[in-house]
Amino acid sequence: MSINVKIPSPLRGLTGGQAEVPVEAETVDEALKQVSVEFSGFGEKVLDEGGQVRRFINIYVNEDNIKDRDDLGTAIQAGDTISILPSIAGGA
């Protein structure tokens, strides 16, 4: 089923500037793996060495944080949107 993965500005250099990447997947895990296969280096920025979402990254399916659902196993349906939101930190 076709869904869109929204790519945040800091990661668009890895996707050739694309703000959205269409994929065919049934879970968040499958979708992120497809983007990782298509765009070298993407997976390392979003997932840690154990294949889990990095702690400073939040991932949403539509309006729901996957941490409140089935994490990477969260099911997706045609027309859903996965949004990747890196945490912002800094300041003086």
VEXTI-674378 format. One line per field, with one value per residue (C-alpha): residue number from 1; x, y, z; residue in three letters. Coordinates in steps of 0.001 Angstrom, whole numbers, plus 500000, padded with zeros to 6 digits. Layout:
<atoms>
n: [NUM|...]
east: [X|...]
north: [Y|...]
up: [Z|...]
res: [ALA|...]
</atoms>
This chain:
<atoms>
n: [1|2|3|4|5|6|7|8|9|10|11|12|13|14|15|16|17|18|19|20|21|22|23|24|25|26|27|28|29|30|31|32|33|34|35|36|37|38|39|40|41|42|43|44|45|46|47|48|49|50|51|52|53|54|55|56|57|58|59|60|61|62|63|64|65|66|67|68|69|70|71|72|73|74|75|76|77|78|79|80|81|82|83|84|85|86|87|88|89|90|91|92]
east: [500000|501303|502147|504343|507291|507836|511527|512583|514864|518018|517731|516765|520400|520271|517127|518281|516253|512969|510532|508392|509295|506538|506913|504912|504812|502550|504456|506570|509608|509115|508641|511819|513812|512644|513727|517053|517640|516804|518879|522262|522946|519317|518854|521899|520501|517056|517787|520442|522772|520059|517537|515476|514461|517161|516122|516185|513861|510063|508040|504342|501779|499333|498806|499910|503390|504476|505721|502043|501157|503278|506517|508203|505586|502827|500592|500044|497326|497132|497067|498802|501710|504781|506444|509986|510659|514155|514316|515632|518061|520415|520483|522612]
north: [500000|503429|505886|508986|509456|513144|513977|516813|519546|518282|514903|516101|516155|512360|512142|514407|517283|515378|516493|513366|509857|507474|503836|500610|499171|497711|498860|501843|499547|498394|501981|503248|500292|501046|504672|503471|501141|503862|506573|505632|506990|507689|504668|505483|508943|507669|504233|503180|500177|497919|498987|501090|504712|507022|508636|512180|511255|511157|509385|509932|508085|510808|512459|509541|509086|505497|505282|505397|502594|499597|501527|500357|497610|500223|499233|501721|501959|503399|507172|507389|509763|509023|512139|512089|514839|515252|516940|520473|521447|524252|527760|529750]
up: [500000|499110|501862|502108|504435|505219|505440|507776|506435|508214|506449|502962|501883|502087|499930|497128|498553|498540|501250|500823|499732|498593|499683|499662|503181|505850|508965|509960|510132|506530|505347|507023|505700|502164|502465|503913|500965|498456|500154|501582|505059|505886|508143|510248|511013|512083|513589|516082|515805|517256|514629|517050|516557|517900|521164|519731|516832|517045|514389|513794|511699|510819|514251|516462|517923|517224|520842|521879|519480|518428|517892|514645|514317|513974|511068|508280|505668|502184|502354|505749|506271|508329|509716|511098|513627|515065|518457|518461|521198|521882|523160|525489]
res: [MET|SER|ILE|ASN|VAL|LYS|ILE|PRO|SER|PRO|LEU|ARG|GLY|LEU|THR|GLY|GLY|GLN|ALA|GLU|VAL|PRO|VAL|GLU|ALA|GLU|THR|VAL|ASP|GLU|ALA|LEU|LYS|GLN|VAL|SER|VAL|GLU|PHE|SER|GLY|PHE|GLY|GLU|LYS|VAL|LEU|ASP|GLU|GLY|GLY|GLN|VAL|ARG|ARG|PHE|ILE|ASN|ILE|TYR|VAL|ASN|GLU|ASP|ASN|ILE|LYS|ASP|ARG|ASP|ASP|LEU|GLY|THR|ALA|ILE|GLN|ALA|GLY|ASP|THR|ILE|SER|ILE|LEU|PRO|SER|ILE|ALA|GLY|GLY|ALA]
</atoms>
